[in-house]
Amino acid sequence: MESLYLIALILIFILAVFDLFVGVSNDAVNFLNSAVGSKAFKFKTILFIAALGIFVGASFSSGMMDIARHGIFQPQHFYFVEIMAIFMGVMITDVILLDTFNFFGMPTSTTVSMVFELLGGAFALSLFKIIQSNGDLSFGMLINTEKALSVIFAIFVSVAIAFTFGTIVQYITRLMFTFDFHKRMKYFIGFFGGLSFSSIVYFILFKGLKGSVIAKLPFFHYVNDYSIEVFIVAFFFFAILSSVLHFFKINVFKWIVALGTFSLALAFAGNDLVNFIGVPLAALSSYQDFIANGSSADTFLMTSLLGSASGDSWILVLAGLIMVIALVTSKKAHNVIKTSLSLSSQGESDEPFGTNPVARAVVRWSHSIGESIAHMFPKKILKWTDSRLDDSKLTLHAEGASFDLVRASVNLMLASLLIAAGTSLKLPLSTTYVTFMVAMGTSLSDKAWGRDSAVYRISGVLSVIGGWFFTAFAAFFSAFIVCALIYIGGFPILFSFFVLVIYLLVRSSKRFNKKSQTKDLAQERFHKIMTTNDPKETLELVREHYKEEWGWHLIWVEDRYRDLITAFITEDLTKLRMVNHKIDDQKNVVKRLKRQGTLASRKMNSDDAIAKTFFLIQANDYASDMVFHLDRICDPSLQHVDNHFAPISNDQKHVLDSLWSEITDYIEDCGRMIFSGIYDNCLDLEERGRILSEKVISIRKEQTDLIKNQKSNTRASIVFLTILYETKSIVDRSLFLTKFSRKFMN
């Protein structure tokens, strides 16, 4: 039996390695967002700075493992077998949950996930214990619910405080520096540099290195006793240093970004490491105590977990190395960063989120309030502030940057200051929530949320915040189920879950790589469109972008039409459901094409830009129509087969079987013509499309007459005629898309 628990412990540590990878992928946005968004340094340099902070923070971590030992549950009432079931369930749930968030590029809190996974697992085992104890035990004796409630409270506190301060501080900073900040640095760089550097250093001392081995040195006790005095002295020192650096033409903002990135990475590794290795170390401690003192796993109480513990130095160093490797190699980390940058980028960009009624209401409400407030101020003041906040004079550090160095510095300085202040005041602020919401607040002040983008940005922010609450509920209920099943089923269920985790991680990685290969190319093409300032180059880039998008769209329509018809004929319910999901995904693709078309049209300033824009919009509309008509085929076909209704007749099957190959060949030829950009045979294709469309109409009339004159399955015949009707529309839209693409390209 002991060997089985040893195997379980090994599995927990293997899962911890996976957890470190997915955890770093998620939390990398906390410390990389500002440096990557402003392009203060080359990406490899940014990774080196962050990796150094992670390694130092992890190596010197100490005394922060108690939450996994006794922060959520009362271990003196749990047996060893129950504790191991909780720890195994938590690790399995955490890896799957965080990897899912990473796949969709949604930043979430690793602290929230771990706390609620421990709570869910402990709650599940507590139910069994209460039932078995005949009322001798209660939830109040077994679970510490105060911690979970404090985490929920932390979400509200972090969101409100960080967003409000981010908006106000960035507004004041921008009034000082303006968007053309180089001309005004000599007046304000001393004050701003002193405040920024001292805030970040204060953050390193009181948050990044809190609880570490270094913090036990006598010097830190002195710093802690005179923290305010230390901050004031540091402010004046760095104010003078910043002025001197500026005098020698050294970019102070870049060094603020560098130090801020290092500090947040240091704090992440030093404090959030418990989210990844706290549970495995608690499991190791439990196993060692059981081997030394226990006799039976289901009778040995884990009172030893009431004591404090910290990780061994070699484990911390190894964890730091794994985190560094994860940071450098994880593509999903870059995906999460893209989400944050897309919501905070200056000016127009491709918006990854749609809109929702709440976001639209917030935009209208905010605009109305803003107008009312503006009327309360004298026109001279408004004119002065407008001149100071003229974003047309924006100066970016490098081509393709999402925002300037001023905003990047404010993001890091303010996040560091708020987290350090919250820690000293014992407020339950979340690092993830603070850094994200500060970035959103500074974006709002910097006019990054304009009239045409605000509703998308607010929808995105609401989606991310909603995801934070979803994390808590998903973590609790998932861990509840997994821990309960492991406790009931024992080692067979445990190994099954472990295999499931490996399978899901491999499958997720393959799907993400496949998704990234096509998505990254499209994003790169569109990014070039939005960053170029040459109208002629813009037009060529837009043509190249839509040649690929429209061509692949027609190939996609061809494949889905073939799948639909063959699946309906053979009554393949699985394939019909698959097509239904793919149609839903493609609806988002055509929405993106339309949104990108609107943004691209504003960049085209050629003589015939209006005509080109019309052709572009019309072509995108036809692409959208094709998805609509496929949906009109899929929905009744899926319902018909899913309800197991009688199939269409053999004659009707023969009609569809003889028709679909001709239809798909035509759609493919349309796609190939768009791909090639050679439209010499467009008239022949048009004539062929007209003949094919008339053929479908003729077949439909003929079949309608047959259905009227013969007794047939009315329900199946209606679906059959619907397919023919929508098929004709698909043929027409394929031709129209090709014709309008020719007009746009030529």
Secondary structure, DSSP 8 states (H G I E B T S, - for coil): -HHHHHHHHHHHHHHHHHHHHHHHHHHHHHHHHHHHHHT-S-HHHHHHHHHHHHHHHHHT--S--HIIIIISB-GGGSBHHHHHHHHHHHHHHHHHHHHHHHHTT----HHHHHHHHHHHHHHHHHHHHHHHHTTS--HHHHB-HHHHHHHHHHHHHHHHHHHHHHHHHHHHHHHHH-SSGGGGHHHHHHHHHHHHHHHHHHHIIIIISTTSSGGGSHHHHHHHHTHHHHHHHHHHHHHHHHHHHHHTT--HHHHHHHHHHHHHHHHHHHHHTHHHHHHHHHHHHHHHHHHHH-S-TTT-B-GGGGS-----HHHHHHHHHHHHHHHHH-HHHHHHHHHHHHHH-SS----SS---HHHHHHHHHHHHHHHHHHTTS-HHHHHHHHHHT-GGG---SSTT-SS-HHHHHHHHHHHHHHHHHHHHTT----HHHHHHHHHHHHHHHTT-S-TTTHHHHHHHHHHHHHHHHHHHHHHHHHHHHHHHHHHHH-HHHHHHHHHHHHHHHHHHHHHHHHHHHHHHHHHHHHHHHHH---HHHHHHHHHHHHHHHHHHHHHHHHHHHHHHHHHHHHT-HHHHHHHHHHHHHHHHHHHHHHHHHHHHHHH--STTHHHHHHHHHHHHHHHHHHHHHHHHHHHHHHHHHHTT-----HHHHHHHHHHHHHHHHHHHHHHHHHHHT--TTHHHHHHHHHHHHHHHHHHHHHHHHHHHHS---HHHHHHHHHHHHHHHHHHHHHHHHHHHHHHHH-
